[in-house]
């Protein structure tokens, strides 16, 4: 068996086009959408991601300010800047990029982002609303998991989905979104005993642990759908996922590629969220 490739490029292009059209309409109405990305790290992979957001925003007609506070910024300075941007009427979306400086925690700082501008769902209040089924922006990567499955016609109702990873950025919010689609969800993590025994009976496996090659052929049942959220840099400057793609492709029924799968959809959804926030504001 050779797994069907669940590319995210076509979906991402469609979402970007939609965002660009709405951005044009908002600008014409005197409400040009604007995104602010707060950075406090020298991490190169993070810098690459921020640049990709800025380029995508520019192409869509969305202003994007990258606020670089430096890798040594203290938590108070980061929190104050997030609060200032939240209070700025010209800014409609605010993102706090990770990783953060030593001593700074995302869950502590993200609370300074106004919920209505929290376009990447980092504020604990946003996550709580998401869990309760109330309106809120979901973390874009978690939403991208469901969006890419929808795009490729995977009906989640009644399926058993194993989510590998329990972060508040992907694993936990993805589990809530999948539950909302009537899937039966098992969340696995570093303390899970016999991971393969759980994932190998799932209809869908979502790999979001941040460990290159964690999911191998033994973790996947024949014909299963596998969504690889991992973005692990290699020594030669490449990017690999959490799934051993070569081994799993011979067993799974469908598999998202890395790169070109969840990643571009995530960026596109951040643009959609920003124009939605501008439209509401």
C-alpha positions in Angstrom: 0.0 0.0 0.0 1.1 3.5 -0.8 -0.6 6.1 1.4 -2.7 8.8 -0.3 -0.9 12.2 0.2 -3.1 14.7 2.2 -1.4 17.9 1.0 -2.3 21.1 2.7 -1.2 23.4 -0.2 -4.4 23.6 -2.1 -6.5 24.2 1.1 -4.0 26.8 2.3 -4.2 28.6 -1.1 -8.0 28.7 -0.9 -8.0 30.1 2.7 -5.3 32.7 1.8 -7.4 33.9 -1.2 -10.5 34.2 1.0 -8.5 36.1 3.6 -7.1 38.5 0.9 -10.6 39.2 -0.5 -11.9 40.0 3.0 -8.8 42.1 3.8 -9.4 44.2 0.6 -13.1 44.7 1.6 -12.1 45.7 5.1 -9.5 48.2 3.9 -12.0 49.7 1.6 -14.3 50.2 4.6 -11.6 51.9 6.5 -10.7 48.9 8.7 -7.4 47.6 7.3 -6.6 44.4 9.2 -3.3 44.3 11.1 -1.4 41.4 12.8 1.3 41.9 15.4 3.8 39.1 16.2 5.8 39.4 19.4 9.1 37.7 19.3 11.6 37.1 22.2 13.9 34.4 20.9 16.9 34.0 18.7 15.7 30.5 17.6 16.3 30.3 13.8 13.4 27.9 13.1 11.1 30.3 14.9 12.5 33.2 12.9 11.8 31.3 9.7 8.2 30.7 10.8 7.7 34.4 11.6 9.1 35.4 8.2 6.7 33.0 6.5 3.7 34.6 8.4 4.9 38.1 7.5 5.3 37.1 3.8 1.9 35.5 3.7 0.2 38.4 5.4 1.8 40.9 3.0 0.6 38.9 0.0 -3.0 38.9 1.5 -3.0 42.6 2.1 -2.7 42.3 5.8 -0.3 44.5 7.7 2.1 42.5 9.9 4.3 44.1 12.5 7.0 41.9 13.9 7.8 43.2 17.4 11.3 41.8 18.3 12.0 42.2 22.0 15.2 40.3 22.0 16.1 36.9 23.4 16.9 38.3 26.8 13.6 40.1 27.3 12.1 39.7 30.8 8.6 38.4 31.3 7.3 41.8 32.5 8.4 43.6 29.4 6.8 40.9 27.2 3.6 41.1 29.1 3.5 44.9 28.9 4.0 44.8 25.2 1.2 42.3 24.7 -1.1 44.4 26.8 -0.2 47.6 24.7 -0.9 45.8 21.5 -4.2 44.4 22.8 -5.2 48.0 23.6 -4.2 49.3 20.2 -7.3 49.8 18.1 -5.3 49.5 14.9 -4.1 46.0 15.8 -6.6 43.2 15.3 -4.5 40.1 15.9 -1.7 39.4 18.4 0.6 36.4 18.5 3.3 35.6 21.0 5.9 33.5 19.2 7.6 30.6 21.1 10.1 29.6 22.4 10.3 32.2 25.1 13.3 33.3 27.2 14.2 31.3 30.3 11.8 32.0 33.1 9.0 33.1 30.8 5.9 30.8 30.4 3.4 31.1 27.6 0.5 30.3 29.8 1.4 33.2 32.1 2.1 35.8 29.4 -0.6 34.9 26.9 -3.2 36.1 29.4 -2.2 39.6 28.5 -3.6 39.1 24.9 -7.2 40.3 24.6 -9.4 37.3 23.8 -10.9 39.0 20.8 -7.4 39.5 19.3 -6.0 36.1 20.4 -5.9 34.8 16.8 -3.7 31.8 17.8 -5.7 30.8 20.8 -2.9 31.1 23.4 -4.8 32.9 26.2 -6.0 30.4 28.8 -9.5 32.1 28.5 -9.6 31.2 24.8 -8.6 27.6 25.6 -11.3 27.4 28.3 -14.0 28.8 25.9 -12.8 26.3 23.3 -13.2 23.4 25.8 -16.6 24.6 26.8 -17.8 24.8 23.1 -18.0 28.6 23.3 -16.8 31.0 20.5 -13.1 31.6 20.5 -10.1 31.4 18.2 -8.6 27.9 18.3 -4.8 27.5 18.1 -4.2 27.6 14.4 -2.2 24.4 14.2 -4.9 22.4 16.1 -7.6 23.8 13.8 -5.4 23.0 10.8 -5.5 19.3 11.8 -9.3 19.2 11.5 -9.4 21.5 8.4 -7.1 19.3 6.4 -9.1 16.2 7.3 -12.3 18.0 6.2 -10.7 19.1 3.0 -9.7 15.5 2.0 -13.2 14.1 2.9 -12.4 12.3 6.1 -15.7 12.1 8.0 -14.6 12.1 11.7 -18.0 11.2 13.2 -17.6 7.9 15.0 -14.0 7.4 14.3 -11.4 6.6 16.9 -8.7 9.3 16.9 -5.4 8.9 18.8 -3.7 12.3 19.5 -0.1 11.9 20.4 0.9 15.0 22.4 -0.9 17.0 25.1 0.4 20.5 24.6 -2.0 23.5 24.9 -0.8 24.5 21.4 -1.8 21.4 19.5 -2.7 18.2 21.4 -5.3 19.4 23.9 -7.1 21.9 21.7 -7.0 19.4 18.8 -8.7 16.8 21.0 -11.5 19.3 21.8 -12.0 20.1 18.2 -12.1 16.5 17.2 -14.6 15.8 20.0 -16.8 18.5 18.6 -16.8 16.6 15.3 -18.1 13.5 17.1 -14.9 11.6 17.0 -13.9 9.3 20.0 -10.5 10.7 21.1 -7.7 9.2 23.1 -4.9 11.6 24.1 -1.5 9.9 24.5 1.7 11.5 25.9 5.2 10.7 27.3 3.8 8.7 30.2 1.5 6.6 28.1 2.3 2.9 28.5 2.6 0.9 25.2 1.9 3.7 22.8 1.7 1.4 19.8 -1.1 -0.6 21.5 -3.3 2.4 21.5 -2.4 4.1 18.2 -2.4 0.9 16.2 -6.1 0.4 16.7 -7.1 4.0 15.9 -8.7 5.1 12.6 -6.8 8.4 12.7 -3.5 9.1 14.3 -2.5 12.8 15.0 1.2 13.0 15.7 2.0 16.2 17.7 4.7 15.2 20.2 7.7 17.1 18.7 9.9 14.0 18.4 11.2 13.2 15.0 10.3 9.7 13.7 8.3 8.8 16.9 5.5 7.2 14.9 6.6 4.1 13.0 4.8 1.4 11.1 4.1 -0.5 14.3 2.1 2.5 15.6 -0.3 2.5 12.7 -3.0 0.0 11.6 -3.3 -0.8 7.9 -5.4 1.8 6.1 -5.3 4.4 8.9 -5.2 8.1 8.3 -2.1 9.8 9.8 -1.7 13.5 10.4 1.8 14.6 11.0 2.0 17.9 12.9 5.8 17.6 13.7 8.2 20.2 12.4 11.7 19.0 13.5 14.7 20.7 11.9 17.5 18.4 10.5 21.2 19.1 10.5 21.2 19.8 6.8 18.6 22.5 7.2 15.6 20.3 6.2 12.4 19.6 8.1 11.0 16.2 9.2 7.8 15.3 11.1 7.0 13.1 14.1 6.2 10.3 11.7 8.7 7.9 10.0 7.1 8.8 6.6 8.8 6.2 4.5 7.8 3.3 6.8 4.3 4.5 7.5 3.5 5.3 3.9 3.6 1.6 3.1 0.9 0.9 5.7 -1.3 3.9 6.2 -4.2 4.7 3.9 -3.4 8.5 4.0 -0.7 10.7 5.3 0.1 14.4 5.5 3.5 15.4 4.2 6.1 17.4 6.0 6.6 20.0 4.8 3.5 20.8 2.8 0.8 19.4 5.0 -0.4 21.0 8.2 2.2 23.9 8.1 0.8 26.0 5.2 -2.8 25.5 6.5 -1.7 26.8 9.9 -0.3 30.0 8.4 -3.4 30.5 6.3 -5.7 30.1 9.2 -3.8 32.8 11.2 -4.6 35.2 8.3 -8.3 34.1 8.3 -8.5 34.6 12.1 -7.0 38.1 11.7 -9.5 39.3 9.1 -12.3 37.8 11.2 -11.1 39.7 14.2 -10.9 42.9 12.2 -14.4 42.3 10.8 -15.8 41.9 14.3 -13.9 45.0 15.6 
